[in-house]
């Protein structure tokens, strides 16, 4: 396998490594975090991005790295920097991997905690008076210029960089027809945002394809949401799940109209009718249960 160079921007650390196979990933540290804030004050993704670009030029100048195979990766501020790099200098990077990065400082301001809000404002200024600064420093301004394929990694309950940032990245690049891979434990998001998904259980790849194909998203029935006050002897009520005066009833598709008629005769007020389909989460949990059952069987047989 050919060696591949890369710039790894992650919270201002520095390391250089090369195993000759998976590639070399020098980390170009910027004036970030404990070192100095003055270098990036109101210039996030400006001068510090040039550090990343010059790091790639250094790799090229060594003659050791193919300039067409240099990628960039990072987490948190490094994720932000990765998004800025592939948007503002798209001709430099062959690929990007961003972990919990910020795409829009204005939406970040809306969703982060109070302490981080104040820290962000100390870097970028007042969000009203300095709105132009926020826009220039936000990767969303340059996202439509992205050329490199991107892998997005995001946690479901990240307390520092909320998942809304990653969702914007995936949605925007998907609309542009760009190559974007999204790794998440939020299966509803994967089902909504991804054209193709890979499901890993027990360290093994258990399924790859469109969400609808994987879970066989044929209509499994119909769900009727209705409200009923007072007593009723309608037989269907025994099959419905009740919450207060509201009920949810699942019936076969061919039984839908007869069920609605029976409910109306009983005095029910129909709120909605929707299709019942299998979900990616159900598909995943079925695989997990099967994996656990297999592990238990192996354990028992080994005793």
N, C-alpha and C positions, 0 to 999 in steps of 0.2 A: 504494500500500500504506500502511496506517495506521502511524503511528509507534508504537513499543512501548517502554515503559520497562523497566528491569531493574536489579538490584543484583548486582554482580560481586564476590564475595569470593574473593580468590586470594592467599594467602600474605602478606596485609597490605600489598599495594601500593595505589596509588590512581591512577585515571585517569578522565577524563570525556570522552565522545565522542558525537557525533551526526552521522549522515550524512543524516538526514531520511527514510531508507528502511528500513534494516535495524534502526534503533532506537537509542535512547540507553542506555548502560550505565554509569551512575556506579558506582564501586567504593567501598563504605563500608569503610574500613580499621578494623580492631579492634586492641586491644592484644595483638598476637601477634608472635611472632618476636623480632627485635632490639629492638623498641620497649620492651616491658615484659611480664613474665610475671605480675606480681602481679594484673593485672586479670582474668585468667581462671583463676588457680590454684584448682583444685578446683571450677571453675564453667564448664567448657567447654560452650558452647552455652547459656549462661544470660544473663549481662549482654551478652556480645558478640552474641548473637542479637538482643537488643533493639536494638542498633545497626542491624542489618539491617532490622528492622521499622520503626524510625523513619526510616531512609533511604527506605523505600517511602512513608511518610507525607509526607516532604518532597517526593518526586516528585509525589504527588497534590496537595499544596498549591500547587505551581507552576501547576496548571491545564493544564499542557502534556501530561501523561500520563494516559491512561485507567487508573484504579485497578484495573480488572478485567483489565488486560493487563500487569501487572508480573510479571516472572519473576526467578529467582535462579540464579546459576551460580557455579562455583568449582572449583578443583583442590586436591587433597591436603587440607589443613585447610579450604580453601574448599569442597571436595567434602563433607567432614563437615558444614560449616555449612549447605550446601544441603540435605542430608538432615535436619538438625535443623530447619531453617526450614519445610520443607514438612510435617514431622510435628508440630512443636510449635505452629506458627502457620499451619495449612492454609488458613485463610480469606483470607490475605494474598496468596498466590502463584498466578499463573495457570499457571505452568510452571516446571520446574526442569531444569537440566543439571548433572550431577555428574561430575567427572573424578577417578578414583582416590581416592574419599572413604572415610572410615572409618564403618562402621555400628555396630560393636560393639567397644568398647575391650578387652574381655576376649579376644575371638578375635584382635584385632590384637596383643595381648600375646603370644599363643601363636605367631604366625607371623613377627613382625618380628625384626630382628637385635638383638643384645645391647645395642648403644649406644642404639637407639631404645626398647628396653624400659625402660632406666634413665631416659630422658628422659620417657617416658609416666608412669612412676611418680612422677617429680618434679612432674608436673602434677596427677595424680589421687590420689596416695598409695599405700598398700600395697593390692594387689589383694584381699587377704583381709580385713584390718581395715576397709578403706574400700570394700568391694564395693558398698555402696549408692551411693557417689559415682560409681563406674564405670557403674552402671546408669542413674542419672539423666542422665549425660553421654553416653549411647549412643543414637544415633538409632533403634536397633532397638526401644527402649522405646516409641517413638511412631509406628513405621512404619505401623501399621494405621489411623492417623488421616489418612494422606496422601490428598489429593483431586486435586492437580495431576498432569498427565502428566509423566513424568520420562524423560530420556535419560541413560543410564549409559555412560560411556566408561572403558575399563580396558585396561592393557597386560598382555601375557601374563607377562612376567618382571619385573614391577615390584619392585625390591629394597626399596622403602620401604613401599608400601601393597600387600600381596599380593592376588592376584586373588580370594581367598576372601571378601574384603569385598564386592566387586561381585556375586559369585555370590549372596550372602545377600540383597542388595537385590532382585535380579531374581526370585529364587525366592519371597520373601515377598510382593512386590507382585503377582506373577503369581497366587499362591494367592488373593489378595484380589480378583482380577478387575480390578486397576487397569491403567491404560495405562502401560507401561514399555517403552522402547526401549533395546536393549543393543548397543553397538558394540564389537567385539572381533576380534582376529586368531585367537582360540582357537575354531576351527570346531567342535570337539567340544562345547564349552560352548554355542555358539549352537544347535547341533542339539538339545541336551538341554534348554536353558532357554527357547528362543523358539518361539512359535506361528507367527510369520511372520518371514522374514529377507529382507534385501536384499543382493545380492552385487555388489560393485564391483570391476571389473578394468580397469586402464588408464584410470582416471578416469571410466569409464562404468558406469552401472547396467546389469548384465547379467541380473539375475533378481530377482524379488520374489514371495514366496509362502511357503507352509508348507514346511519343510525336506523332508518326505516327497514333496511334489508337485514341488518343484524337481529333486530327484535321482531321481525315479521309483523310490521305495523298494520295488519289488516284489522278492520273493525271487529272487536270482540263482543260488541253489544251496544246498547244505548243506555245512557243515564238520564233519568228525569229528576230534576230538582223541583220540589213543590212544597207548598205550605198548606197546612190543614189545621183548622181550629175546631175544637169540639170533638165529640166521639163519632166514630165511624166503624162499621163492620166490614169494610171493603177488604176482600181477601188479600189484595196486593200489599196492604200495610204490614203484614207479618213478614214480608221479604225486604222491607225498606229499613234503612238506617236513619234513626231519628236524632235530631239536635233541637231541642225546644219544640217549636211548632213547624220546623222545617224537616223535610225528609229527602233522602236520596235513594232512588230505586233503579236498579239495573235490570234490563229486560233484553231479550233477544231482539234483533232488528226487525224481524217479521212480526213481533208481538207489540211493537211500539204503539201503533194507532189504537189498538184494542185497549192497551193499558191506559193511555191518555183518556180515552172515553170513559173507562171505569172510574178513574180518579176524578174526572169532572163531575160525574154523576154522584160521587161521594162528597162533593163540595170542595174539592181541592183547587188551589190556585197554582197553575203551572208557571214556574219561573224560567226554566231553561231546559233544553234537551241537547245533549251532546254525545258524541261518539266515545266509546270506551276503547282505548288502544293500549297495547303493551308499551312500557317505557324502557328506556335504556337502563334506568336504575333497577327495574325488576329483572332485566336480563343479567345485569352484573351480579345482583344478589343471588340469583339462581345458580350462577357459576361459583360464587363464593360458597354456597351451601353444598354444592356438589364436590367442591375441592375439600371442604372440611369432612364430608362424609367419607371420601376416598382416603384421607389421611387417617381417620379413625379406624377404618377397616384395615389399613396397613398396620396400624399400631396393635390392634387386637390380634391379627394373624401372626404378628411377630412375637407375641408373648408365649 
